[in-house]
Amino acid sequence: MTNEFELIAVGKLLHVKVTGKLTKDAYEAFTPIVDQQIEEHGKLRILFEMHDFHGWTAGAMWEDMKFDFKHWRDIERLAIVGETKWEAGMAVFCKPFTGAKIQYFDHAKLDDAKSWIEAE
């Protein structure tokens, strides 16, 4: 299985694309960029796009929980785009860790997710 991680940061918008299984290394690359964006722009909006996503390694799950605890006030909106099978689990998993507005979108609705994340 191929694991890929891509992060595009523009102002207060972060577009994260993941394929395969999210690893601790991905979080170690991701976290300093997020910290820098928060320092420069305040609250962020994150578009988290999953393709052929298989969850997290144990190390990545721990990093995710630490990240969520540290930044739960720094995320304004979180749009999650992925397969329908992740919808219920991701919404329930993310909610306790953030005060952000969270919306889930199927892959076919990527444009809707982009519009929602950028809306005032």
Helices and strands as residue ranges (DSSP letters): E 4-10, E 13-22, H 24-41, E 44-56, H 58-71, E 75-82, G 84-86, H 87-94, G 95-97, E 101-106, G 107-109, H 110-118
